[in-house]
Amino acid sequence: MTDLFTVAGKELLDLRRDRLFVILISFLAVVIFISVAVGAADFRSQLEAYNRYVADLTASGTGVAPAAPQLFPLQLLRGGIEYLEIIGALFAIVLGYGTIAKEKHRGTLQLFLTRPVNRFAFAGGKVAGLSLVWLVVVVILTAVSIGAVVTIGGGTVTATDLARVAITAGFVWFYLVFWTALAVGLTSLSGRLSSALIVALVIWLAFVLVIPQIGDTMDPDNQVPGGLFAALQIQKTDELAVLAQFAGFDGIRNGLEVSSITKHFERLSFALLGIKDAYNQQPIPVVLAAMLPYAITLTAATIASVIFATAATTRRTLQRTQS
């Protein structure tokens, strides 16, 4: 256990000195801040359009004004979640790859392997150190997100909203640890460092970008802003009747989407933050009950990824995979 803590401590010290890591995390904080600003600006434009419409109705003396658009503060975090899905996963892969690659490049790996340390000390220490780093990063990004919503977004954050954000932050941490641990395992098993990075990036490309995008494209309701059925003014009951005729197609589309861990993370976080209208303002226990399968899958995938990294990063594989 002491060996594990020693490796984890070294990893934390290395990352503290790594300017690139600081730049990457700062970039994530900036894009989250900008995404909230863009969302707030979009809401203000909607409100201005609504006020002009109401003014025109009042001047003409006809018509009944529709309900005013409402600002739900946590919905401003949609862009930030999407950035974490894509860019955050990419940074996590780079971090996991780098933690093994740097030891090989510096020649410190051979020195470590000459020591009589526990079989899983190296892998366990690396994953533990990186997990702690991501925990700190998630806390910082959570504070940035809440601050942006309150200041730029002009929203009021309640205790319930803070609880929603905190739970979402926990799953963000799981998601980032999943990709980091996966990259650690792949880098340890690969005979060439470049091959490990390529394989990790191909997996990222397939499961973060390609598969979710195919699933979204196959959903006709996503092809029109606001939804196809809403644009056609189709009632919910009629919408369900139409979709029932395409149950097989929708099953294939949904199955394709949920084969991606990213889609599980997205659906879970969108529901918790109320970005998905069906769960907006719903009690947290109700949302968690509805999203339980996604929460279980994301948690299980993260645990499996950590186990994979620990099992793959052994003395034998590290010696065999010298590049």
N, C-alpha and C positions, 0 to 999 in steps of 0.2 A: 504493500500500500504506500510505503514511503517513496518507492521508486516511481509510482504513478504520480504522486504529488510533485515530485521533482521534475518530471517531464512536463506536467501541466504548468508548473511555475515557469519553466524555461520558455514554454510556448507563449505564455502571457507576456513575458519580458521581451521576446522577439517581436511580438505584434505591437507592443508599446513603442518600440523603436522604429517600426515600419511606417514610413510616411505615406506609402501608397495605400495602406489600409485606412489610415486617417482620411485620406483624400476620398476614398471610395465611400466611406460612411458619411462624410460631409456631403458628398454628392447625393446620397439617398435622402438625407435630411432636407437638402435644398429642393429636390424634386417633389417631396411630400409637401413642403411649404408652398411651392408654386402651384401644385395641383389643387390645394385648398383655395388659393387665391383665384384660380381659374373657375372653380366651382362656385365661389361666392359671386364673382363677376357675372357668371351665367344666370344665377338666381336674380341678381339685381336687374339684369336686362329683361328677364321674364316679368318681374314686378313692374318695371317701367312700362312694358307693353300692356300689361293688365290695367294699369292706371290710365293709360291713354284710351284703352278700349272702354273702360267704365266712364271716362269723361265724355267720350263720343256718344255713348248710350244716354247719359244724363242730358246732354245737349239736345239730342233728338227727341227725348221724352218717350222713347220706346224701348222695349226689351227689359229683361231681368238680368242683372249682372251675375255672372258665374262666381263661384267661390274663388277667393284670392289664393294665389300660390303660397304655400307654406314652406318655411325654412326649417328643415329637420337637420340640426347641426352635424350629426354623425354621417349623414349622407354625403357631406363634403369630403369625406375621407375615401371616397370610391377611387379616385385617381391614385391616391397613395397606396391603397391595397393592390391595385393593378401594377404599379411600379414594383412593389415588393414581390409580387408573383413572378415577374419577368426578370427585372434587374437584380432584385435581392437574391433570387435563386442562382443567377449567374455569378454574382459576387461570392456566394457561399461555395460554389464549385471551385472558383479560383482560390479561395482561402483553403479549402480542403486539399486541393492539388498542391498548393504551395508549401504546406506544412511538411509534406513528405519530400517534395522535389528539392527544397532548400537543403535538407539533410544530405541528400545524395550529391548535390552540387558542391557543397562545402566539404564533403568528406567526413563529416561528423558522425554519419551513420555507422561506419565501420568501427569507430571508436566506441560508440554506444554498445554495439553488438559484442564487443570484447568483454563487457562487464557482466557479472553473474546476476542479472536482474530477472524479475518475474516475467513469464512468457507474454503476458498481456500488458505489461507496464508501459511499453512504448505506445501501443495503440490506445490503451485506456487513457494515458496521460494526454496524448494529442487530442482525442475526442473530448475529454473533460475540459481541457483548456479552451478549445474552440467553442464548446457549448457555453462556458462561462462568458467568453467574449461576446457571443451572440446575445446572451442574456442582458449584458450591459448595453449593447447596441439597441436591442428592442426597447429597453427602458428609456433610453435617450430619444429614440424615434417616437415613442408613445408620448413623451413630454412635448416634443416638437409638434406632433399632430394636434394634441389638445390645445397647446398654445396658439397654433395657427387658426384653429376653429374659433377660438374665443376672440382673438385679436383681428385677424384679417376677415374671417368669416362672419364675425359679429354675432355668433351664436351663444346661447346660454347652455352650459353643460351642467346637468343635474347629477346627483349621486348615482342614479340608475345608469345614466350615460357613461359615467366613469367606470362602473362595473362592467358594462358592455365592452368598453375599450380594453379594460384589463383582461377580460376573458379572451378577447380577440388577440391581444398581444401574446398571450400564452400560446395560442395556436400558431401565431407568426413565428415564435421561437421554435416550436416543433418543426415547422416547415423549413426554416433555414438550417436547423441541425440535420434534418433529413438529407438535404443536398450536400452539406459539408461532409457528413459521414460517408455518404455514397462516393464522393470524390476521393476521400482518404482510402477507402477500400479498393477502388479501381486503380489508383496510382500505385498502391502497394503490390497489386497483382500483375501489373503490366510490365513487360520486359523493356519497354522504352517509355520514357516520360512523355514524349510527344504523343505516342499512341494513347496513353491514359487520358491526356487532356482532350484528344479528339473524340474518344469514346464518350467521355463525360459530356462534352458539348453536343454530341449527336443525341444523347439521351435527353439533355435539356431542350434541344431544338424540337424533338419529337413530342415530348410530354408537356412542355410549357407553351410552345407556340403552335405547332402543327395540329395536333389532335384536338385541343380546345377550339381552335379556329375552324376546323372542319365541322365540329359539332355545332358551333354557332351558325355557320353558313347553312347547314342543313335545316335549321329552324327558321321557317318562313316568317315567324312573328318578329324575328330580329332584323329583317331586311328593310323595315320601315321605321323611321324615328317615332318612338312612342308605342310601337307595336302595330302589326298589320291589322289585327282584329279591332283595336281601338280606332285606327284610321278609317276602317270600314263601318264603324259604329255597330259592331256585332256584340250582342249581349253575351254575358258570361255563359249562360246555359246553352246558347246556340254555338258558342265557341267550343264548349266541351263536346257537343254533338258532332261538330266538324272534325275535331281532333280524334274522336272515337273511330272515325272512318280510316284514320291513318295510324292506328295503334301500333302496327308492326313497324312502320317506318320510324315512328317516334321512339319506339323501343330500341331500334338500332342506333338512332342518333344519340339517345341518352346513354346507351351502353358505351358508345365510343367516347363520349365526353367523360364519363366517370372512370374510364380506364386511366385517366390522367390524375395524378395526385394533386396537381395544380387546380383542377376543377373542384376537387373535394375541398381544398383550402378556400377557394373563391366562394363557393356556395355557403360554406360555414361562416366565413367572415362577413359576407354580404347580408346574411340573415341576422347575425348578431348586431351589426351596426344599423340595421333597418334600411340598408340600401335596396334590398329586395322589398318592394312595396307590400307583399303579402305578410311580411314579418315586422313591418314598421310599427312601432309603438306597442308591440306585443310583449307580454311579460317574459322575462329572461327564461324562467323554467319552461314555458311553452315553446320558445324558440329552441332551446337546448334539446327538448324532447323530440322536436321535429328533425333536428340536425344531428341526432345521436349517431346514426350510421356513418355520417361523414366525419364526426369527431373520433369515432372508434377507428375508422380506416386511417385517418391522418396520424393518430397516436401509434397505431400498430405499425404503420409504415416507417415512422421515425425510429421506433424500437428495433425493427428489423434492420434498418440501415445502420444503426449503431452496432448491432450484433455482427453484421456483415463486415463493417470496418474493423472491428476488434478481432474477428476470426481470420480476416485476410491479412492483417498487418502483424505477421509473426516473424521471428528470427529467420525461419527457413525461407519464407516468401521474399523477405527483404533482401536476403543474400542472393537468392535466385534471380531477382529482378533488377540487379544492378545494370545501369545503362552505360 
